[in-house]
Amino acid sequence: MFTIILWIAGAFVVAGITIGAVKLGGLAFFGPKVEAIRRSISEESRAHVTGTNQNLGRLLRQYDTVSEAHRGGLRELILMEADTMPRENLSPTLRSKIEAIERSY
């Protein structure tokens, strides 16, 4: 009876060690791939924020120079573009200009 209990306990220990080794092997194999995907997504989102800030800056410069007749359409375009991302991702200058446009609307 005692021998059977030792065999069962030994089987659990061996199974635990095997599962641990498989997990570590999986991390060694899949870990770098997961990290590369996470980094790619992070860089793409950073590029999106930069591009949106640049586009909004360009639109706001145009807004300051166009006639009053064209400002309505440009105002709508600016507000739609600004709504595509959280306000905390906008630069402080852009944020204040967009808030001023929203108040004047």
N, C-alpha and C positions, 0 to 999 in steps of 0.2 A: 504494500500500500504506500509506504513511504517512498519507494522508488518511483512509483507512478506519479506522485506529487512532484518529485524532483524533476522528472522528465517533462511534465507539463510546465513547471516553472522555468525550466531551461528553454523550452520551446517559446515561451513568452519573451524571455530575454533575447533570444536569437531573433525573433520576429521584430522586436523593438529596435535592435541594432540594425537590422536589415532595412526597416522602414526609414530610420534616421539616415542611413547611408544613401538611400535612394533620394530622399529629400535634398540632402546636400549635393548629390550629383545633379539633381534637377536644377538647383539654384546655380550651380557652376555652369550649367549648359544654358539655361534660359535667363538667368540673371542679367547678363550683358545685353541680351536682345530686348528685354523689358526696359532696361535703362535707356537704351538707344531710342526706343519708341517714345518714352516719356520725355526725353530731351528734345526730340524732334517736335513733339506737340508743343512743348514750352517755347521753343524758338519760333515756331509758326505763330503762336499767340502773341509773342513779343513783337514779331514783324507786323502782325495785324494791328496792334495798338499803335505802333509807330506810323504805319501807313494811314490809319484813320486820323491820327493827330495831324499829319501832313496835309491830308485832303481837307480836313476841316479848316486848317489854317489858310489854305489856298482859297476855299470858298468864302471865308470871312474877309479876306483881303478884297475879293471881288465884290462882296456885299458893301464894303465901304466906298467903292468907286462907281457902282452902277447907279443909274437914275432910279427915282422913286417908283417908276412904273415896273421896273424889273425886280425890285427888292422883294415883292411878295412871293414870287416863285422861288427865288434864291433862299428866302427865309424858310420856306417849306422844305427845301432840299437840305439845308443846314440842320434843321431840327430833326428830320428823318435820319440823317447820317449820325447825328449825335445820340439818337436813341438806340443805335446798334451796339453800343457798348456802355458799361457802367461809367458814371460821371467821375469816379475816383481815378479812372485810367486816363482822363483828359488832363492836359497841362492846366495849371491854374489860370493862365491867361485865356486860354480857349474856354474854360469853364465859365469865367466871369463874362466873357463876351456872349456866350450862348445864353446865359441866364438873363443878360440885358436884352437880347433879342426876344426871349420868351416873355419878359415883362412888357415889352413894347407891342407884343402881338395881341 
